[in-house]
Amino acid sequence: MPKRIETVAIIGGGPAGATLGALLAKDGYKTAIFQTDKRPPLIVGESLLPAVIPYLRKLGIEDEIKSFSIYKPGATVCLSLNEVISASFTFADGRLPDYAYNTPRDLFDQSVMNAARNAGAAIFPFSAKLEGGEGPDSVRLAAETLEKTAGFFGAGPDLIVDASGRLRLISRLLETPIKEGGRHDVALFAHLNGVMLNDAGHIHLDRLTKGWSWRIPLPGRVSLGIVIHPDHLKQYGNGIEEQFDGFLREEPSLRAYAKDSTRISPVIKYNNYQIIPERMYGPGWAVVGDSAGFVDPVFSSGLYLGMKGAYELFKAIRAGSDLAMQRYERGRKVELKKWQGVIDSWYDGRLFNLYRAGQKYKDNPIGARMALRVRKRLARILTGEAVDDGFNMKLFEYLISFGAVMRDPKDLVVM
């Protein structure tokens, strides 16, 4: 890293990039964000965790987010049509707020970007082109990009931050090795009218015959997404809209929830889940947000991890040392690994096997005590707090192991 960082170029103005831009500009760094108006009509990450609220407060935008979002008091997990688990965030009894928001991402992203602009960050409404730098493992802004900034960075910024999301511009340019998870699902999602909800304001996670789905209440509509292996969709047609609509008609749970619905948006497809780069910083560059790793949409952790990562990278930049950047990289990898463990327990059935095990033994004293602990730990996963607390994680791992002894979780595996 340079001895002193004074100028920072951020490529990408999503929540991670804009949060970092706001923090840096407010702290006196000469900061610019490269962000175009080109974006998909819908973006994954419409349901916030309570763990996001402190970052909204740091940026001073919670009231604005609240004004156009749906209040989210909890989460509902539907293991089947007849087995519905409703969890209020108050069950967590932790240090985080007991609420969050379901939010239109276009308005949310604009609010965070406005916070960066108001803090003094420059916004360049065009794409930045990167190329290899003079030294090994280095990158720089191409001459034509620097020229378009009208001398903002002089000969070039001290630090380039890749916040380009799944484009992973720096990792691809440097051919950084990546670690992939064991699943290769795709997500198809759209906005609909007339979708049934079990609990007002809650995000709904539905375990399906194949894969799982989400139902997120938004103002005047519901976001409905399917996360599934692409092989399971082939029987419903070739195009993503044909596959999405056909799956909704045939899948028993979704057929019940969406029988009177009307799709009011195009269907969007996302893939390449569970990708983590081996390196998250190098000479004059760093990555943040989805560019620094994404594990799965199931517990809505992506946007939270992006904003938290921006705050952690800001602290490392301000510290101005290679050791601080090492801590940033190590911290991101540890947190992603913890979330991956929780997510794996959803797919292999162990997570909600705890609930079924508790139901099986709820009428004896040991089972009753276990049920209370399980409720709290599950709620803390849904708020985002459990993964951020070492003791909670150890207790969680113990409980799911104990639950697997009490009953076999194979009937809850997500195919």
C-alpha positions as CSV (number, residue, x, y, z in Angstrom):
1,M,0.0,0.0,0.0
2,P,1.2,3.6,-0.5
3,K,2.6,5.2,2.6
4,R,-0.3,7.6,2.6
5,I,-3.6,7.3,0.7
6,E,-5.1,10.6,-0.3
7,T,-7.1,9.8,-3.5
8,V,-9.5,6.8,-4.0
9,A,-11.3,5.7,-7.1
10,I,-14.3,3.4,-6.5
11,I,-15.6,1.4,-9.4
12,G,-19.3,0.8,-8.8
13,G,-21.9,2.8,-6.9
14,G,-24.0,0.0,-5.3
15,P,-24.4,0.0,-1.6
16,A,-20.9,-1.2,-0.8
17,G,-19.2,1.3,-3.1
18,A,-21.4,4.2,-2.2
19,T,-21.1,3.5,1.5
20,L,-17.3,3.4,1.2
21,G,-17.4,6.6,-0.8
22,A,-19.5,8.4,1.8
23,L,-17.2,7.3,4.7
24,L,-14.0,8.3,2.8
25,A,-15.3,11.7,1.6
26,K,-16.6,12.6,5.0
27,D,-13.2,11.8,6.4
28,G,-11.4,14.1,4.0
29,Y,-10.2,11.7,1.3
30,K,-10.5,12.9,-2.3
31,T,-12.9,10.3,-3.5
32,A,-14.7,9.6,-6.8
33,I,-17.2,6.8,-7.7
34,F,-17.6,5.6,-11.2
35,Q,-21.3,4.6,-11.7
36,T,-23.4,4.5,-14.8
37,D,-27.2,4.4,-15.0
38,K,-27.0,0.9,-16.6
39,R,-28.5,-1.6,-14.1
40,P,-30.8,-4.6,-14.2
41,P,-34.5,-3.7,-13.7
42,L,-34.4,-5.8,-10.5
43,I,-31.6,-6.6,-8.1
44,V,-31.2,-9.3,-5.5
45,G,-31.1,-7.9,-2.0
46,E,-34.5,-6.3,-1.4
47,S,-34.9,-7.5,2.2
48,L,-32.6,-5.9,4.8
49,L,-31.3,-7.5,7.9
50,P,-31.6,-5.7,11.3
51,A,-27.8,-5.8,11.2
52,V,-27.9,-3.2,8.3
53,I,-29.8,-0.6,10.4
54,P,-26.6,0.7,12.3
55,Y,-25.0,1.4,9.0
56,L,-28.0,3.3,7.7
57,R,-27.8,5.4,10.9
58,K,-24.1,6.0,10.4
59,L,-24.9,7.3,6.9
60,G,-27.9,9.3,8.3
61,I,-30.4,7.8,5.8
62,E,-32.6,5.5,7.9
63,D,-35.6,7.8,7.9
64,E,-35.3,8.2,4.1
65,I,-35.2,4.4,3.6
66,K,-38.1,4.0,6.0
67,S,-40.2,6.5,3.9
68,F,-40.3,4.3,0.8
69,S,-39.9,0.8,2.3
70,I,-42.1,-1.8,4.1
71,Y,-41.4,-2.3,7.8
72,K,-40.0,-5.8,8.4
73,P,-40.6,-7.1,12.0
74,G,-39.5,-10.7,11.4
75,A,-39.1,-13.7,9.0
76,T,-41.3,-16.6,8.2
77,V,-40.0,-20.0,7.1
78,C,-42.4,-22.4,5.4
79,L,-41.0,-25.9,5.5
80,S,-44.2,-27.0,3.8
81,L,-47.7,-25.6,3.3
82,N,-48.6,-27.1,6.7
83,E,-45.5,-26.3,8.6
84,V,-44.9,-22.6,9.0
85,I,-42.4,-21.0,11.4
86,S,-42.9,-17.4,12.2
87,A,-40.0,-15.6,13.9
88,S,-40.2,-12.1,15.3
89,F,-36.9,-10.3,15.5
90,T,-37.8,-9.6,19.2
91,F,-37.1,-13.3,19.8
92,A,-33.4,-12.6,19.2
93,D,-33.2,-10.5,22.4
94,G,-29.9,-9.2,21.2
95,R,-28.0,-6.0,20.7
96,L,-29.4,-5.2,17.3
97,P,-32.7,-3.4,16.4
98,D,-35.7,-5.7,16.4
99,Y,-36.8,-4.5,12.9
100,A,-35.5,-3.9,9.4
101,Y,-37.0,-3.0,6.0
102,N,-38.0,-4.6,2.7
103,T,-36.9,-2.0,0.2
104,P,-37.1,-1.2,-3.5
105,R,-33.5,-1.4,-4.5
106,D,-33.4,1.4,-7.0
107,L,-34.6,3.9,-4.3
108,F,-32.3,2.3,-1.7
109,D,-29.2,2.4,-3.9
110,Q,-30.0,6.0,-4.8
111,S,-30.2,7.0,-1.1
112,V,-26.8,5.6,-0.3
113,M,-25.3,7.2,-3.4
114,N,-26.8,10.6,-2.4
115,A,-25.2,10.1,1.0
116,A,-21.8,9.7,-0.7
117,R,-22.5,12.8,-2.9
118,N,-23.6,14.9,0.1
119,A,-20.4,13.8,1.9
120,G,-18.3,15.3,-0.9
121,A,-17.6,12.3,-3.2
122,A,-17.5,13.0,-6.9
123,I,-19.7,10.9,-9.1
124,F,-18.5,10.1,-12.6
125,P,-21.4,8.8,-14.7
126,F,-19.4,6.6,-16.9
127,S,-17.6,3.2,-16.8
128,A,-14.0,3.1,-15.7
129,K,-11.6,1.1,-17.8
130,L,-8.8,-0.8,-15.9
131,E,-5.5,-2.2,-17.2
132,G,-2.5,-3.8,-15.7
133,G,-0.1,-1.5,-13.9
134,E,3.7,-1.2,-14.1
135,G,4.4,-3.6,-11.3
136,P,3.3,-7.2,-10.9
137,D,-0.2,-7.8,-9.6
138,S,-1.0,-4.1,-10.0
139,V,-3.8,-2.2,-11.8
140,R,-4.4,1.3,-12.9
141,L,-7.1,3.4,-14.6
142,A,-6.6,3.5,-18.4
143,A,-5.4,6.8,-19.9
144,E,-8.8,7.5,-21.5
145,T,-10.6,7.1,-18.2
146,L,-8.2,9.5,-16.5
147,E,-8.7,12.0,-19.3
148,K,-12.5,11.9,-18.8
149,T,-12.1,12.8,-15.2
150,A,-10.5,16.1,-16.2
151,G,-7.5,15.8,-13.9
152,F,-9.4,14.8,-10.8
153,F,-6.8,12.2,-9.9
154,G,-3.8,13.8,-11.5
155,A,-1.5,10.9,-12.7
156,G,-3.8,8.4,-11.0
157,P,-5.5,7.6,-7.7
158,D,-3.5,6.2,-4.8
159,L,-6.1,3.4,-4.4
160,I,-8.6,1.7,-6.8
161,V,-11.4,-0.1,-5.1
162,D,-13.4,-2.6,-7.1
163,A,-17.1,-2.5,-6.0
164,S,-18.4,-3.7,-9.3
165,G,-20.2,-6.7,-7.8
166,R,-20.4,-9.9,-9.7
167,L,-18.4,-8.3,-12.6
168,R,-15.3,-8.7,-10.3
169,L,-13.3,-6.4,-12.6
170,I,-10.0,-6.5,-10.8
171,S,-10.1,-10.2,-9.9
172,R,-10.8,-11.0,-13.6
173,L,-8.1,-8.7,-14.9
174,L,-5.5,-10.2,-12.6
175,E,-6.9,-13.7,-13.0
176,T,-7.1,-14.1,-9.2
177,P,-8.0,-17.6,-8.2
178,I,-11.5,-18.0,-6.7
179,K,-13.1,-20.4,-4.2
180,E,-16.4,-21.7,-5.3
181,G,-19.1,-23.3,-3.1
182,G,-20.6,-26.7,-3.7
183,R,-23.8,-25.4,-5.2
184,H,-24.3,-24.0,-8.6
185,D,-27.9,-22.8,-8.4
186,V,-29.5,-20.0,-10.3
187,A,-32.0,-17.5,-9.1
188,L,-35.0,-16.4,-11.2
189,F,-37.1,-13.7,-9.7
190,A,-39.7,-11.1,-10.6
191,H,-42.3,-8.7,-9.1
192,L,-45.9,-9.8,-8.9
193,N,-49.3,-8.6,-7.6
194,G,-51.6,-10.8,-5.7
195,V,-49.1,-13.1,-4.0
196,M,-50.3,-14.5,-0.6
197,L,-48.2,-13.7,2.5
198,N,-48.5,-15.5,5.8
199,D,-47.2,-12.7,8.0
200,A,-47.4,-9.0,7.2
201,G,-44.0,-7.4,6.5
202,H,-42.1,-10.6,6.9
203,I,-39.7,-12.0,4.4
204,H,-40.9,-15.5,3.6
205,L,-38.5,-18.4,2.8
206,D,-40.3,-21.5,1.3
207,R,-38.7,-24.9,1.1
208,L,-39.9,-26.4,-2.2
209,T,-40.0,-29.9,-3.8
210,K,-36.9,-28.7,-5.7
211,G,-34.9,-25.7,-4.4
212,W,-36.4,-22.9,-2.3
213,S,-38.1,-19.5,-2.9
214,W,-38.5,-16.1,-1.3
215,R,-41.5,-13.9,-1.0
216,I,-40.7,-10.3,-0.1
217,P,-43.4,-7.7,0.4
218,L,-42.6,-4.4,-1.3
219,P,-44.8,-1.3,-1.7
220,G,-47.6,-2.4,-4.0
221,R,-46.1,-5.7,-5.0
222,V,-44.3,-8.8,-3.9
223,S,-40.8,-9.9,-5.0
224,L,-40.9,-13.7,-5.6
225,G,-37.7,-15.6,-6.4
226,I,-36.8,-19.2,-7.0
227,V,-33.3,-20.5,-6.2
228,I,-32.8,-23.9,-7.9
229,H,-30.4,-26.0,-9.9
230,P,-30.9,-25.1,-13.6
231,D,-31.4,-28.8,-14.5
232,H,-34.7,-28.8,-12.6
233,L,-36.0,-25.9,-14.8
234,K,-35.5,-27.5,-18.2
235,Q,-38.8,-29.2,-18.2
236,Y,-40.6,-25.9,-18.0
237,G,-39.2,-24.5,-21.3
238,N,-36.2,-22.8,-22.7
239,G,-36.5,-19.1,-21.8
240,I,-36.3,-17.8,-18.2
241,E,-39.8,-16.3,-18.3
242,E,-41.4,-19.5,-19.5
243,Q,-39.5,-21.5,-16.9
244,F,-40.4,-19.1,-14.1
245,D,-44.1,-18.9,-15.0
246,G,-44.3,-22.7,-15.5
247,F,-42.6,-23.5,-12.2
248,L,-45.1,-21.2,-10.4
249,R,-48.0,-23.1,-11.9
250,E,-46.6,-26.6,-11.1
251,E,-44.8,-26.3,-7.7
252,P,-47.4,-27.1,-5.0
253,S,-46.4,-24.4,-2.5
254,L,-46.0,-21.6,-5.1
255,R,-49.1,-22.7,-6.9
256,A,-51.0,-22.1,-3.6
257,Y,-49.4,-18.8,-2.8
258,A,-49.4,-17.3,-6.3
259,K,-52.6,-18.7,-7.8
260,D,-54.2,-15.3,-8.0
261,S,-51.1,-13.4,-8.9
262,T,-50.0,-11.4,-12.0
263,R,-46.4,-10.9,-12.9
264,I,-45.7,-7.2,-13.5
265,S,-42.0,-7.2,-14.3
266,P,-39.6,-9.1,-16.5
267,V,-37.9,-12.2,-15.0
268,I,-34.3,-11.7,-14.0
269,K,-31.7,-14.4,-13.7
270,Y,-28.7,-14.4,-11.4
271,N,-26.1,-17.1,-11.1
272,N,-22.5,-17.7,-10.0
273,Y,-23.3,-17.9,-6.3
274,Q,-20.8,-18.9,-3.7
275,I,-17.7,-17.3,-5.2
276,I,-14.9,-15.9,-3.0
277,P,-11.6,-14.5,-4.4
278,E,-8.4,-15.7,-3.0
279,R,-7.0,-12.1,-2.7
280,M,-9.0,-9.0,-1.6
281,Y,-6.2,-6.4,-1.9
282,G,-2.9,-5.8,-3.6
283,P,-0.6,-3.0,-4.6
284,G,-2.8,0.0,-4.9
285,W,-6.1,-1.9,-5.1
286,A,-8.8,-3.5,-3.0
287,V,-12.1,-5.2,-3.5
288,V,-15.4,-4.8,-1.5
289,G,-19.0,-6.0,-1.6
290,D,-19.9,-8.8,-3.9
291,S,-16.5,-8.4,-5.6
292,A,-15.0,-9.6,-2.3
293,G,-17.3,-12.6,-2.2
294,F,-20.9,-13.7,-2.2
295,V,-22.2,-16.9,-0.7
296,D,-26.0,-17.2,-1.1
297,P,-29.2,-15.1,-1.0
298,V,-31.0,-17.4,1.4
299,F,-30.6,-15.3,4.6
300,S,-30.3,-11.9,2.9
301,S,-26.8,-11.4,4.1
302,G,-25.3,-10.0,0.9
303,L,-26.2,-6.3,1.2
304,Y,-25.3,-6.4,4.9
305,L,-21.9,-8.0,4.2
306,G,-21.3,-5.4,1.5
307,M,-22.0,-2.4,3.7
308,K,-20.1,-3.9,6.7
309,G,-17.2,-4.7,4.4
310,A,-17.2,-1.1,3.2
311,Y,-16.9,0.1,6.8
312,E,-14.1,-2.4,7.5
313,L,-12.2,-1.4,4.4
314,F,-12.6,2.3,5.4
315,K,-11.0,1.6,8.7
316,A,-8.1,-0.3,7.0
317,I,-7.5,2.6,4.6
318,R,-7.5,5.1,7.4
319,A,-5.0,3.0,9.3
320,G,-2.8,3.1,6.2
321,S,-0.8,0.0,6.7
322,D,-0.4,-3.4,5.0
323,L,-1.2,-5.0,8.4
324,A,-4.6,-3.3,8.4
325,M,-5.3,-4.5,4.9
326,Q,-4.4,-8.0,6.0
327,R,-6.8,-7.8,8.8
328,Y,-9.5,-6.5,6.4
329,E,-9.0,-9.5,4.1
330,R,-8.8,-12.0,6.9
331,G,-11.9,-10.6,8.5
332,R,-13.9,-10.8,5.3
333,K,-12.9,-14.4,4.7
334,V,-13.7,-15.5,8.2
335,E,-17.1,-13.9,8.1
336,L,-17.9,-15.4,4.7
337,K,-16.9,-18.8,6.0
338,K,-19.2,-18.5,9.0
339,W,-22.1,-17.5,6.8
340,Q,-21.3,-20.4,4.5
341,G,-21.6,-22.7,7.4
342,V,-25.0,-21.4,8.4
343,I,-26.1,-21.6,4.8
344,D,-24.9,-25.1,4.4
345,S,-27.0,-26.1,7.4
346,W,-30.1,-24.8,5.6
347,Y,-29.4,-26.9,2.5
348,D,-28.4,-30.1,4.3
349,G,-31.5,-29.8,6.6
350,R,-29.7,-29.5,9.9
351,L,-30.8,-25.9,10.6
352,F,-34.6,-26.4,10.8
353,N,-34.1,-29.9,12.0
354,L,-33.5,-28.1,15.3
355,Y,-37.1,-26.9,15.1
356,R,-38.5,-30.3,14.4
357,A,-36.4,-31.9,17.1
358,G,-37.7,-29.3,19.5
359,Q,-41.3,-30.0,18.5
360,K,-40.7,-33.7,19.1
361,Y,-39.5,-33.2,22.7
362,K,-41.3,-30.0,23.6
363,D,-43.4,-31.6,26.3
364,N,-40.4,-32.6,28.5
365,P,-38.3,-30.2,30.5
366,I,-35.1,-30.6,28.4
367,G,-37.0,-30.2,25.2
368,A,-38.8,-27.1,26.5
369,R,-35.5,-25.4,27.4
370,M,-34.0,-26.4,24.1
371,A,-36.9,-24.9,22.2
372,L,-36.3,-21.5,23.8
373,R,-32.6,-21.6,23.0
374,V,-33.3,-22.7,19.4
375,R,-35.9,-19.9,18.9
376,K,-33.3,-17.3,20.1
377,R,-30.5,-18.7,18.0
378,L,-32.6,-19.0,14.8
379,A,-33.8,-15.4,15.3
380,R,-30.3,-14.2,15.7
381,I,-29.3,-15.8,12.4
382,L,-32.3,-14.0,10.8
383,T,-31.2,-10.7,12.3
384,G,-27.5,-11.2,11.3
385,E,-26.2,-11.1,14.8
386,A,-25.4,-14.8,15.3
387,V,-22.6,-14.9,12.7
388,D,-21.0,-11.8,14.2
389,D,-20.6,-13.3,17.6
390,G,-18.1,-16.1,18.3
391,F,-20.0,-17.5,21.3
392,N,-23.3,-17.5,19.4
393,M,-21.7,-19.4,16.6
394,K,-20.2,-22.1,18.8
395,L,-23.5,-22.5,20.5
396,F,-25.3,-22.7,17.2
397,E,-22.9,-25.4,15.9
398,Y,-23.4,-27.4,19.1
399,L,-27.2,-27.1,18.8
400,I,-27.4,-28.3,15.2
401,S,-25.1,-31.2,16.0
402,F,-27.3,-32.1,19.0
403,G,-30.4,-31.8,16.9
404,A,-29.0,-34.2,14.3
405,V,-28.5,-36.7,17.1
406,M,-32.1,-36.3,18.2
407,R,-33.5,-36.9,14.7
408,D,-32.3,-37.5,11.2
409,P,-32.4,-34.2,9.1
410,K,-32.5,-35.9,5.7
411,D,-36.2,-35.1,5.2
412,L,-35.3,-31.4,5.3
413,V,-32.5,-31.4,2.7
414,V,-33.0,-28.7,0.0
415,M,-32.6,-30.5,-3.3
